[in-house]
Structure formats: C-alpha cells, structure tokens
Amino acid sequence: MNGSKITPQVILNEALTLAQQSSWENFSMLLLAEKLHCDLSVIRTYYRSKDDMAEALFDQADAAMLQLAGKLDRKSLTSTECLIDCIMAWFNFLAPHKDLVKEIFAYKFEPGHFHLQAHGITRVSRTVQWFLQAAGRDHTGIKRVGDELSVTSVYLLSLAFYFVDKSEQHVKTRALLQRMLKRNSKLYHALRVISRPIRLGK
C-alpha cells in the first residue's frame, strides 16, 4: 500500500485484524507496518502506541453513541431511558470487537501499567460525561456529583457483565442497566429526603 493512501482508519482496521489473529498485547507493530507496506514511521505519524489506537476505537464508540443520541425522541423518553439507550449504543458499536475490548481493558489495568491506568481512568470519566450530556442529565452541585458517581458505577458494572453477555443484542445487559439505574434512583431520592432536614438546618 502506498504511504499516501494510508489513513488512521486504515491503520486501525489492520491493527484490529492482526490483534484478532493473536491478541491485543502480542500483535506486532512491525508486522502491522509490513501488512500495510509502509515504514513504522508512517504508523507513528498517526499513532504513538497501541494505546492511541485503543483510544481511537473508543472515540469512535463515543461518536456513534452521540449520533444515536441526536435521533432520540426526548419528548417520549425519560433521561434514564435516554441514558440506557446511549450506553447500549456504545456497547453495540464495540460488539464486533468485544473480545479485543476486553483484552484492551485487561492490558490497561495490569500491575505496573500506571500510565495506561491513568489514561483508562480519564477515558471512563470522559465517556461518562458524554453519556450524561447526551441523556440531558445536566445537574449541578451535589446532585451532579452524585449522578456522575452513580452513572460511572453502573457503566463499569454493566461493562463487566457485557463482556460475558451472550444474549441477542445484549438484552441482558440492557435489563441489568435498567435494574441498577432504577435502584440508584430510589437510593438517591431516599438520601435526598434524609438529608433535607440537615440542608435546612433543622
């Protein structure tokens, strides 16, 4: 392949293909360059590391989720229903690469990969922020903090389940999201009632 025809997407697609043949950790950047008939320097122009490629894949999942969010009928859906649709759109975009995504997360959080773990935490936070914005959950103050913590925990727990969910269209993952968000909503309202006398200084 001529170097001028190589694009970030072409590189990422070939990297995913090679990783599926071996693993995310073990696929060779040199082999990637050979498959693309280019020098490693060409790949380095677009991606400094495998982690950059992983981030590009997750950015695409974010974009697919936001595209779906723009088509939601917000007049007939609650913010929680919108949130569930958004999280599921993120999962469904990555479904063709689910095993690789699982490997990527496992690799990020291996002992000693501190820089990757920092990137992983940043990635989760950034994606959750997009979930909240896309679902119209623009709370402020303590309510915003509580909602971020709640959605982050639900997202991570559902992500762990998603990796082993073999149901069609991941309907079991959707059901889990619905249960957890309903439970968290009840807990939030209970805490707000309990804390109201404190906030009023009674």
C-alpha positions as CSV (number, residue, x, y, z in Angstrom):
1,M,0.0,0.0,0.0
2,N,1.3,3.4,-0.9
3,G,2.1,5.6,2.1
4,S,-0.1,8.4,0.7
5,K,-3.1,6.0,0.8
6,I,-2.7,5.1,4.4
7,T,-5.1,6.8,6.8
8,P,-5.7,6.5,10.5
9,Q,-8.7,4.3,9.9
10,V,-6.8,2.0,7.5
11,I,-4.1,1.5,10.2
12,L,-6.7,0.9,12.9
13,N,-8.6,-1.6,10.9
14,E,-5.5,-3.6,10.1
15,A,-4.4,-3.4,13.7
16,L,-7.7,-4.8,14.9
17,T,-7.5,-7.6,12.3
18,L,-4.0,-8.6,13.4
19,A,-5.0,-8.4,17.1
20,Q,-7.9,-10.7,16.5
21,Q,-5.5,-13.2,15.0
22,S,-3.2,-13.2,18.0
23,S,-4.1,-10.8,20.9
24,W,-4.0,-7.1,21.6
25,E,-0.9,-7.4,23.7
26,N,1.0,-9.6,21.3
27,F,0.3,-8.3,17.8
28,S,3.4,-6.8,16.3
29,M,3.7,-3.2,15.2
30,L,6.4,-4.3,12.8
31,L,4.0,-6.9,11.2
32,L,1.4,-4.1,11.0
33,A,3.8,-2.0,9.0
34,E,4.6,-4.9,6.8
35,K,0.9,-5.6,6.1
36,L,0.4,-2.0,5.2
37,H,3.6,-1.9,3.1
38,C,4.9,1.1,4.9
39,D,7.6,2.1,7.4
40,L,6.9,2.2,11.2
41,S,7.5,5.9,11.0
42,V,4.3,6.2,8.9
43,I,2.3,4.5,11.7
44,R,4.0,6.7,14.2
45,T,2.7,9.7,12.4
46,Y,-0.8,8.8,13.4
47,Y,-0.5,6.6,16.4
48,R,2.3,6.8,19.0
49,S,1.3,3.5,20.6
50,K,-1.2,0.7,20.7
51,D,-3.0,2.7,23.5
52,D,-3.5,5.5,21.0
53,M,-5.2,3.0,18.7
54,A,-7.4,1.8,21.6
55,E,-8.3,5.4,22.4
56,A,-9.2,6.0,18.7
57,L,-11.6,3.0,18.8
58,F,-13.3,4.3,22.0
59,D,-13.5,7.7,20.4
60,Q,-15.4,6.1,17.6
61,A,-17.8,4.4,20.1
62,D,-18.4,7.8,21.7
63,A,-19.2,9.3,18.3
64,A,-21.6,6.5,17.4
65,M,-23.3,7.0,20.8
66,L,-23.7,10.7,20.3
67,Q,-25.0,10.2,16.8
68,L,-27.7,7.9,18.2
69,A,-28.4,10.4,20.9
70,G,-29.2,13.0,18.3
71,K,-32.0,10.8,17.0
72,L,-33.7,10.1,20.3
73,D,-37.3,11.2,20.8
74,R,-36.7,13.1,24.0
75,K,-40.4,14.1,24.4
76,S,-41.4,10.5,24.9
77,L,-38.3,9.3,26.8
78,T,-37.1,10.0,30.4
79,S,-33.5,11.0,30.9
80,T,-32.9,7.5,32.4
81,E,-34.3,5.8,29.3
82,C,-32.1,8.1,27.1
83,L,-29.1,7.2,29.2
84,I,-29.7,3.4,28.8
85,D,-30.1,3.9,25.0
86,C,-26.8,5.8,24.9
87,I,-24.8,3.3,27.0
88,M,-26.2,0.4,24.9
89,A,-25.3,2.3,21.6
90,W,-21.7,2.5,23.0
91,F,-21.7,-1.2,23.7
92,N,-23.3,-2.2,20.4
93,F,-20.7,-0.2,18.4
94,L,-17.9,-2.2,20.0
95,A,-19.7,-5.5,19.8
96,P,-17.8,-6.8,16.7
97,H,-14.6,-6.2,18.7
98,K,-15.9,-7.2,22.2
99,D,-13.2,-9.8,22.9
100,L,-10.5,-7.3,21.9
101,V,-12.0,-4.6,24.0
102,K,-11.9,-6.9,27.0
103,E,-8.2,-7.6,26.3
104,I,-7.6,-3.9,26.0
105,F,-9.1,-3.1,29.4
106,A,-7.3,-6.1,31.0
107,Y,-4.0,-4.9,29.5
108,K,-4.6,-1.3,30.7
109,F,-5.1,-2.4,34.3
110,E,-2.3,-4.9,34.5
111,P,0.0,-4.2,37.5
112,G,2.7,-1.7,36.6
113,H,0.9,-0.1,33.7
114,F,0.4,3.1,35.6
115,H,0.4,5.4,32.6
116,L,-2.2,3.2,30.9
117,Q,-4.3,3.1,34.0
118,A,-4.3,6.9,34.2
119,H,-5.4,7.0,30.6
120,G,-8.1,4.4,31.4
121,I,-9.5,6.5,34.3
122,T,-9.5,9.5,32.1
123,R,-11.3,7.6,29.3
124,V,-14.0,6.3,31.6
125,S,-14.6,9.8,33.0
126,R,-14.7,11.4,29.5
127,T,-17.2,8.8,28.2
128,V,-19.4,9.1,31.3
129,Q,-19.5,12.9,30.8
130,W,-20.7,12.3,27.2
131,F,-23.3,9.8,28.4
132,L,-24.7,12.4,30.9
133,Q,-24.7,15.2,28.3
134,A,-26.3,13.0,25.6
135,A,-29.0,11.9,28.1
136,G,-29.8,15.5,29.1
137,R,-28.7,14.9,32.7
138,D,-27.2,18.4,33.2
139,H,-27.5,18.6,37.0
140,T,-25.5,21.0,39.1
141,G,-23.8,20.9,42.6
142,I,-24.1,17.9,44.8
143,K,-26.7,16.3,42.5
144,R,-24.2,16.4,39.6
145,V,-21.5,14.7,41.7
146,G,-23.9,12.0,42.9
147,D,-25.2,11.4,39.4
148,E,-21.7,11.1,38.0
149,L,-20.7,8.6,40.6
150,S,-23.9,6.6,40.1
151,V,-23.6,6.5,36.3
152,T,-19.9,5.7,36.5
153,S,-20.5,2.7,38.8
154,V,-23.4,1.5,36.7
155,Y,-21.5,1.8,33.5
156,L,-18.5,-0.1,34.8
157,L,-20.6,-2.9,36.3
158,S,-22.6,-3.2,33.1
159,L,-19.4,-3.2,31.1
160,A,-18.1,-6.1,33.1
161,F,-21.3,-8.0,32.5
162,Y,-21.4,-7.0,28.8
163,F,-18.1,-8.9,28.2
164,V,-19.8,-12.2,29.2
165,D,-23.3,-11.5,27.9
166,K,-24.1,-13.8,25.0
167,S,-27.8,-12.8,24.7
168,E,-29.0,-11.4,21.4
169,Q,-28.5,-7.7,21.1
170,H,-27.2,-7.8,24.7
171,V,-30.7,-7.6,26.1
172,K,-29.5,-9.0,29.4
173,T,-27.0,-6.1,29.7
174,R,-29.8,-3.7,29.0
175,A,-32.0,-5.3,31.6
176,L,-29.1,-5.0,34.1
177,L,-28.7,-1.3,33.3
178,Q,-32.4,-0.8,33.9
179,R,-32.4,-2.5,37.3
180,M,-29.3,-0.7,38.5
181,L,-30.4,2.7,37.4
182,K,-33.8,2.2,39.0
183,R,-32.2,1.1,42.2
184,N,-29.8,4.0,42.2
185,S,-32.6,6.5,41.5
186,K,-34.6,5.2,44.6
187,L,-31.4,5.4,46.7
188,Y,-30.8,9.0,45.6
189,H,-34.3,10.1,46.4
190,A,-34.1,8.4,49.8
191,L,-30.9,10.2,50.6
192,R,-32.3,13.5,49.5
193,V,-35.3,13.1,51.8
194,I,-33.0,12.1,54.7
195,S,-30.6,14.9,54.1
196,R,-33.3,17.6,53.7
197,P,-33.5,18.5,57.4
198,I,-29.8,18.8,57.5
199,R,-29.7,21.1,54.5
200,L,-32.4,23.2,56.0
201,G,-30.5,23.5,59.3
202,K,-33.1,21.6,61.3
